[in-house]
């Protein structure tokens, strides 16, 4: 199955800007990716070309499609760069809606700074092209008042409190909040040892949770900084088509080897 010049379910060693120019408009259901965080890592010399990349992502995304942008800021001389917010504004400038500003909380912290609170999170900006066509909200938050009926009030613009009528019955589990916590680090982000040959891997569960939330089986999932291949692996595991671009041949070989090993394991277990 092809998408423009690319066969789906493959990883390509190509500059993502040039690759996106070859993808037909309105063809991607979900992009989940994590760009370079300022200059915190040397990703084989690659730098982020945001001004060209974001408009091309908007062009490639289907109406109702989603882009999940996982990013954090560099801290230098005691202050943060603010790059995350600048990037979010760029997405909005080209026509994306900022559907949700989510937080990825880690179970560990970087080396503490004596003048700052410990840094344990990154942003997960969820952008949509129009209203999201898919929102399979994960319901794993235990409700305290199971069996009761929703009730409450809200303030009007002039400050008056208006009570709502009784709502639906509260189920045992509700949709989770928009702060997601993951165990990270060696053999926690992934059980694939080969993945750690990449300097900054995305936690598999994080990728999977977004894939389940914003896409359906058979949809096309894109990663424009495919790195160690985490998004591609989790798309494959959840019956989505995947497409990945990375300018580094080294990382693409690593990712392809990782996914092939897993596909072989799946085949052997059937």
N, C-alpha and C positions, 0 to 999 in steps of 0.2 A: 504494500500500500504506500503510495507516494503522496508527498505534500510539496508541491512545487518541484524543485530539483532534488528533494531529499526523500530517501526511503525512511518511513517511520520505524521506530524501534531500533534506532541506531544513534551513535555518538559521532560527531564530526569535529575534526581538528580544523577550526576555522574561526576567524574573527567574527564575533557575534553581530556586529553592525553589518558587515558584508553578507553574512548568512541571512539575516532578517530581511534584507532587500530581495532575497530569492524566494521568500515565503509568500504565498498568496494572501491578500488582505482577508481579514475576518475568518481565519482558519484555526486559531488556537483557542482551546477552551480554558486552559489554566496554565499560567507560568508560575513556577515556584523557584526562586533563585536567591542567592546570597552573593552580592557583589563584593569586590575588595573593600575592606574597611580602611579608608584613607590609605596610608602607607604602613599599616601595622604588620603586614606580611609581604614577602617578595614572591608573588605568584608567577614565577618564571618571567618576570619583567613586564607583566601585563598591567595596564592602567585602565581606569574606567572612563569611557567616552560617553558620558551621560547625555550630552546635548543631542547626539545622534541616536543613541540607543532608545531613549524613552519614546520619542515620536514613532519609531519603527515598531516598538512593542505595541503601541496603541493601534497602529495600522494592522498588525498581525492578529490582534485579539478579536475574537468574535464579539458581537453585541451581546452583553450579558456575561461575557467572560471575565476572568479575574486574574490579577497579578499579585502574588504574595512576595514581598520584598523584605528579606530578613537582613537587618543591618545594625551596626553600632558605630559609635564615634571614637576617634582617637583622642586620648588625653595627653596634652603636652603642656609643660610648665604649669601643671595644676588645673588646667581648664579644658573643657571638651570642645571639639571642633565645630559641632552643630551640623555636620555634613548630613546626618540622617534627615533632619528637618528640611534642609535645602533640597535634598533629593525628593522628599515627599511633595514639596511645592512644585517641583518640575513636573511630576506626574500629573498634578492637578492642572497645571498650565496647559498641557497638551490635550486635556479633555477627560482624563480619568476622574472618577469619583473616589474620594477617600472613604471607602466603605467602613473600615474599622482600623483603629490604631491598637494593635495588640502587643502584649509583652511576652517575651520568652524568658522565663526565669530559670536560672541554673541552680543546681544544688551545690555549687562551689563558687569561690570568689577568686579574683586575681590578687596579686600581691597587694596588701592594703597600703593606702596612702594615709599618713597620719592626719591630714587636713580634710579628708573626704570620707563620706560613708562608703562602706564596701560596695563595690560594683558587682551586681549579680544578674543583670538583665540585658537583653537586646530588644530592639523593636521588630515587630512583624507588621509592616504596613500592608493592609489588604485593599488593593485598588480594584475598582470594577469599571467596565465600559458600559455605562448605563446601570440599570438595576441588575444584580447578579441573577442569572437564570437558575442557578443551583445553590442551595444553602442547606446541606444535610447536617444540621447542627448536632454535634456529638452530645448525647445526653448521658453523662456519667456523674453528675453532681447530685448527691443524696439530698433530698428535700427534708426539712425538719417538720413540716406540717402536712404530711401525707394525709389525703382524705378531706382536708379543709377546702374551702373555696377561695379563689383569689379575690382580694378586696384591697382597697386603698384609695388614695386621693392624689391630686396633683394641683399645683399652683397655676392659676391663669396669669396672663401677662401683667395684670394689675395687682397681682399678689393674693387674690382670693383663693381659698382652698375649696376645691370641688371634689366630692367623693364619687367614686365610680360605683356602678351597680355591681352586684356580685358576679364574679367571673367564673371560669371553668374550674373543675375539681383539680386539686393539686396531685400530680402523679408521684410515684416513689422517686423517680429520677428526673431532673430537669437539665436543660442545656447548661453546659459549663460556662464559667466566666471567661473574659477575654485575656486573662493572665494564665499562661500555660507553663507548668514547671516540668523540667526534664533532668534526668541524671545525665551528666556529661563527663567526658574524659575517656581515658583509654579503656577499651572493652565495655564502655557503658553507652557511648553514642552509637556504637555498632559492635557486633560480635565478629565482624570481618577484619582480621588483622591487617589485611592488605590495604584497607581504607586509610589507615594511619600513616601511610606513605605520603598522603596529602597533608599540608600544614594546617588546614582548618576545615574539618568535615562537619557537615550538617547532621544533627541527630536524626536517626532514621525515623523515630516515632514522631518527631516534629513534622517531617516531610509527609509521612503517612497521614497524620491527622488533618493536614491542610488538603491533601489529595482527596480524602474521604469527604471533607466538608464542602469543597467548591467544585467537584467534578463528579461524573458518573461513569460506570463501566463503559468502555468504548470511546471515551473522550480522549483528546490529545493533550498531553502534559509536556510542557517545554521547560528546559532549564538552560538559560543563556550563559551561565557560568557553571558548567556541569561538573567540574572538579573531579571528585572521587566517584561520582555516579550515584549518589544517594537518592536523588529525586527519581532518576531513571529506574533504579532498582525497586523503589516503593510503588512507582506507577505500574511496573510490570507485575508485581505481586498482587496488585489490586485491580487487574484486568483493564488497565488504561494503556493507550499507546503512548510512547515516549519519544522525545527528540531532544538531543543535547548538543550544545556547542561549547567548546573550550579551545582557546588559542594554543594551549600547551599540548604538544603531542605526547609528552611524558605522562601528563595527567589523564589524557584520553586512553592511552594504553592501559594505565592502571585501572581506570573505571571499566573498560571493556573486559579486562581479565576478571575483575571482581564480579561483574554481572554474568559472564559466561560460567564461572564457577557455581554461581547460585542457580542459574538455569539448569545446569547439569544435575545439581542436587535435587531440584524439583522433578526433573525427568526420571531420575533413579527412584524417587519415592512414589511415583505413580504406579 
